[in-house]
Amino acid sequence: MQRFLAVLMMASVMALPLPLRAETLFLTLDPQHTHVMFSVMHLGLARTHGTFDKVEGRAVVDRNRPESAVVEVSIDIASLDSGLDARDANLMGGSWFDAEDHPRMNFVATGFDPSGEAAGLLTGDLTLRGVTRPVTLDVTYNGSAGDPFSSRKTRHGFTAKGVIRRSDFGMDFGLDFVGDEITLTIDTEFLQDTDD
């Protein structure tokens, strides 16, 4: 999510004001309840969809100054799944993600602009293929609930959406048949110890 990500990055979404008793919240992304999804137009005909399945992250949020939240998210590029093994192997190569030289995508939040009690725009720096660019995510806070498996933890849910251009990150191969704009959707839960 102060210096992902993100992605998609998100997650990164912890800059929202939360109705909690603690002034400073220390939050850990739950990778088992985080889904980083992307889609891109193919031949201008239909969207191809995929996910990144290995994500980690953390956030430190001051309830009184949510705009200063520290949010960091890291995604394992090799966890990409587009539903077709041959396509995934191609996407790992140098013309696309170049996973051998750049195995992770990182997002670090730089600011938050609330647009309501449970929504706002989260800005941050996304690093992909060794290139860092600013991105903006439209974030919704979905609420909180006690963790049914631990009486000492609270879960906070978020949805983040945004659009990036792959060419901004040097990923300009095949622009005549695969779209430049990548649509991101991130659904995530962060865990907070109730002792915070």
DOSEMAR-93441 format. One record per residue (C-alpha): residue in one letter; x, y, z; residue number from 0. Coordinates in Angstrom, 3 decimals. Each point is the difference from the previous one (the first is absolute). Layout:
BEGIN
aa / px / py / pz / i
a / X / Y / Z / NUM
...
//
This chain:
BEGIN
aa / px / py / pz / i
m / 0.000 / 0.000 / 0.000 / 0
q / 4.736 / 5.441 / 3.363 / 1
r / 1.366 / -1.257 / -3.249 / 2
f / -3.440 / -6.433 / -3.883 / 3
l / -1.176 / -1.668 / -1.734 / 4
a / -2.864 / 0.788 / 0.736 / 5
v / -0.482 / -2.013 / -1.733 / 6
l / -2.091 / 0.095 / -1.720 / 7
m / 0.869 / 0.299 / 0.934 / 8
m / -1.759 / 1.096 / 3.702 / 9
a / -0.507 / -1.060 / 2.499 / 10
s / 1.543 / 3.309 / 0.831 / 11
v / -3.417 / 0.803 / 0.969 / 12
m / 0.597 / 0.438 / 3.700 / 13
a / 0.131 / 3.777 / -0.074 / 14
l / -3.729 / 0.230 / 0.713 / 15
p / -1.237 / 1.363 / 3.326 / 16
l / -1.094 / -2.946 / 2.125 / 17
p / -2.465 / 0.071 / 2.886 / 18
l / 2.372 / -1.563 / 2.528 / 19
r / 1.103 / 0.884 / 3.491 / 20
a / 3.730 / -0.099 / -0.645 / 21
e / 1.671 / 3.139 / -1.323 / 22
t / 2.626 / -1.878 / -2.006 / 23
l / -0.890 / -3.259 / -1.703 / 24
f / 2.546 / -2.614 / -1.043 / 25
l / -1.526 / -2.164 / -2.711 / 26
t / 1.148 / -3.070 / -1.920 / 27
l / -1.416 / -1.057 / -3.365 / 28
d / -1.641 / -3.433 / 0.034 / 29
p / 1.231 / -1.702 / -3.201 / 30
q / -2.668 / -2.709 / 0.288 / 31
h / -2.717 / 2.636 / -0.300 / 32
t / 1.641 / 2.268 / -2.556 / 33
h / -0.691 / -0.168 / -3.728 / 34
v / 1.951 / 2.131 / -2.461 / 35
m / -1.793 / -0.203 / -3.344 / 36
f / 0.764 / 1.597 / -3.345 / 37
s / -1.514 / 0.104 / -3.473 / 38
v / 1.092 / 1.270 / -3.422 / 39
m / -1.670 / 0.187 / -3.405 / 40
h / 1.083 / -2.591 / -2.589 / 41
l / -0.347 / 1.069 / -3.650 / 42
g / -2.553 / 2.541 / 1.147 / 43
l / -2.500 / -2.864 / 0.243 / 44
a / -0.079 / -1.333 / 3.562 / 45
r / 1.806 / 0.384 / 3.283 / 46
t / 2.577 / -2.556 / 1.150 / 47
h / 0.052 / -0.369 / 3.795 / 48
g / 2.614 / -1.114 / 2.472 / 49
t / 1.049 / 0.043 / 3.638 / 50
f / 3.108 / 0.218 / 2.137 / 51
d / -0.276 / -2.567 / 2.768 / 52
k / 2.923 / 0.830 / 2.302 / 53
v / -0.281 / 3.368 / 1.728 / 54
e / 1.376 / 1.418 / 3.242 / 55
g / -0.315 / 3.384 / 1.619 / 56
r / -0.321 / 2.132 / 3.081 / 57
a / -1.458 / 3.328 / 1.047 / 58
v / 0.429 / 2.469 / 2.839 / 59
v / -2.922 / 2.390 / 0.314 / 60
d / -0.448 / 2.989 / 2.289 / 61
r / -3.759 / 0.465 / 0.380 / 62
n / 0.439 / 3.745 / 0.443 / 63
r / 2.200 / 0.366 / -3.099 / 64
p / -1.108 / -2.632 / -2.537 / 65
e / 1.707 / 1.907 / -2.807 / 66
s / 3.357 / -0.923 / 1.539 / 67
a / -0.634 / -3.757 / 0.048 / 68
v / 2.917 / -2.284 / -0.793 / 69
v / -1.145 / -2.783 / -2.333 / 70
e / 2.348 / -2.437 / -1.714 / 71
v / -1.036 / -2.908 / -2.222 / 72
s / 2.175 / -2.451 / -1.924 / 73
i / -1.149 / -2.481 / -2.665 / 74
d / 1.860 / -3.081 / -1.221 / 75
i / -0.049 / 0.260 / -3.809 / 76
a / 0.439 / -3.779 / -0.380 / 77
s / -3.377 / -0.475 / 1.703 / 78
l / -1.773 / 1.381 / -3.088 / 79
d / -2.853 / -2.211 / -1.211 / 80
s / -1.853 / 0.861 / -3.215 / 81
g / -1.618 / -3.412 / -0.324 / 82
l / 2.381 / -1.251 / -2.689 / 83
d / 3.448 / -1.399 / 0.874 / 84
a / 1.567 / 0.822 / -3.389 / 85
r / -1.157 / 3.616 / 0.219 / 86
d / 1.244 / 0.298 / 3.581 / 87
a / 3.437 / -1.266 / -1.039 / 88
n / 0.092 / 2.562 / -2.813 / 89
l / -1.009 / 2.806 / 2.358 / 90
m / 2.921 / -0.888 / 2.295 / 91
g / 2.447 / 0.729 / -2.843 / 92
g / 1.990 / 3.094 / -0.834 / 93
s / -2.575 / 1.503 / -2.361 / 94
w / -2.550 / 0.169 / 2.791 / 95
f / 0.627 / -0.198 / 3.763 / 96
d / 3.639 / -1.105 / -0.227 / 97
a / -0.491 / -1.984 / 3.208 / 98
e / 3.562 / -1.333 / 0.101 / 99
d / 1.514 / 3.466 / 0.402 / 100
h / -3.013 / 1.618 / 1.714 / 101
p / -1.711 / -2.671 / 2.111 / 102
r / -2.166 / 2.375 / 2.051 / 103
m / -2.395 / 2.872 / -0.558 / 104
n / -0.137 / 2.508 / 2.856 / 105
f / -2.379 / 2.755 / 1.042 / 106
v / 0.618 / 2.682 / 2.630 / 107
a / -2.729 / 2.483 / 0.890 / 108
t / 0.812 / 3.702 / -0.181 / 109
g / -3.343 / 1.601 / 0.866 / 110
f / -3.725 / -0.392 / 0.568 / 111
d / -2.860 / 2.330 / -0.931 / 112
p / -3.293 / -0.998 / 1.665 / 113
s / -3.192 / 0.432 / -2.015 / 114
g / -2.342 / -1.190 / 2.744 / 115
e / -0.073 / -1.918 / 3.266 / 116
a / 0.848 / -3.301 / -1.689 / 117
a / 1.666 / 0.905 / -3.305 / 118
g / 2.782 / 2.028 / -1.521 / 119
l / 2.924 / 0.149 / -2.403 / 120
l / 3.256 / -1.648 / 1.022 / 121
t / 3.107 / 1.129 / -1.858 / 122
g / 3.290 / -1.823 / 0.008 / 123
d / 3.092 / -1.093 / -1.876 / 124
l / -0.173 / -3.255 / -1.930 / 125
t / 3.276 / -1.667 / -0.939 / 126
l / -0.190 / -2.530 / -2.816 / 127
r / 2.869 / -1.274 / -2.180 / 128
g / 2.311 / 2.376 / 1.864 / 129
v / -2.081 / 3.043 / -1.005 / 130
t / -1.843 / 2.097 / 2.593 / 131
r / -3.104 / 2.004 / -0.948 / 132
p / -2.777 / 1.680 / 1.999 / 133
v / -3.379 / -1.733 / 0.073 / 134
t / -3.393 / 0.834 / 1.483 / 135
l / -2.440 / -2.520 / 1.440 / 136
d / -3.685 / 0.603 / 0.741 / 137
v / -0.435 / -1.623 / 3.413 / 138
t / -3.099 / -1.082 / 1.915 / 139
y / 0.086 / -1.067 / 3.644 / 140
n / -2.364 / -2.987 / 0.322 / 141
g / -0.057 / -0.092 / 3.796 / 142
s / 1.500 / -2.031 / 2.815 / 143
a / -0.806 / -3.176 / 1.907 / 144
g / 1.510 / -2.181 / 2.671 / 145
d / 2.104 / -2.866 / -1.287 / 146
p / -2.007 / -3.207 / 0.554 / 147
f / 3.238 / -1.938 / 0.541 / 148
s / 1.686 / 2.371 / 2.448 / 149
s / -1.601 / 2.030 / 2.773 / 150
r / 3.045 / 2.301 / -0.048 / 151
k / -0.313 / 1.203 / -3.588 / 152
t / -2.260 / 2.294 / -1.996 / 153
r / -0.339 / -0.136 / -3.773 / 154
h / -0.423 / 3.047 / -2.251 / 155
g / -1.196 / -0.423 / -3.573 / 156
f / 0.733 / 2.193 / -3.014 / 157
t / -0.573 / 0.128 / -3.727 / 158
a / 2.309 / 2.022 / -2.237 / 159
k / -0.300 / 0.671 / -3.721 / 160
g / 2.223 / 1.778 / -2.477 / 161
v / 1.466 / 0.091 / -3.497 / 162
i / 3.664 / 0.054 / -1.018 / 163
r / 1.739 / 0.062 / -3.377 / 164
r / 2.427 / -2.864 / -0.464 / 165
s / 2.071 / 2.079 / -2.418 / 166
d / 0.792 / 2.375 / 2.894 / 167
f / 2.036 / -2.857 / 1.463 / 168
g / 1.848 / -0.943 / -3.178 / 169
m / -2.426 / -2.792 / -0.801 / 170
d / -0.822 / 1.121 / -3.545 / 171
f / 0.209 / -3.299 / -1.868 / 172
g / -3.061 / -0.868 / -2.119 / 173
l / -1.887 / 3.258 / 0.402 / 174
d / -1.615 / -0.608 / -3.403 / 175
f / -1.885 / -3.045 / 1.347 / 176
v / 0.052 / 0.245 / 3.810 / 177
g / -1.345 / 3.167 / 1.595 / 178
d / 2.157 / 2.510 / 1.839 / 179
e / -2.448 / 0.683 / 2.834 / 180
i / -0.040 / -2.552 / 2.806 / 181
t / -3.021 / 0.059 / 2.302 / 182
l / 0.763 / -0.970 / 3.599 / 183
t / -2.401 / -1.217 / 2.693 / 184
i / 1.259 / -0.871 / 3.463 / 185
d / -2.110 / -1.548 / 2.746 / 186
t / 1.858 / -0.358 / 3.261 / 187
e / -0.205 / -0.481 / 3.735 / 188
f / 2.508 / 1.382 / 2.478 / 189
l / 0.423 / -1.420 / 3.510 / 190
q / 0.327 / 2.140 / 3.111 / 191
d / 0.861 / -1.310 / 3.455 / 192
t / -2.811 / 1.121 / 2.308 / 193
d / 2.622 / 0.981 / 2.572 / 194
d / 1.055 / 2.900 / -2.313 / 195
//
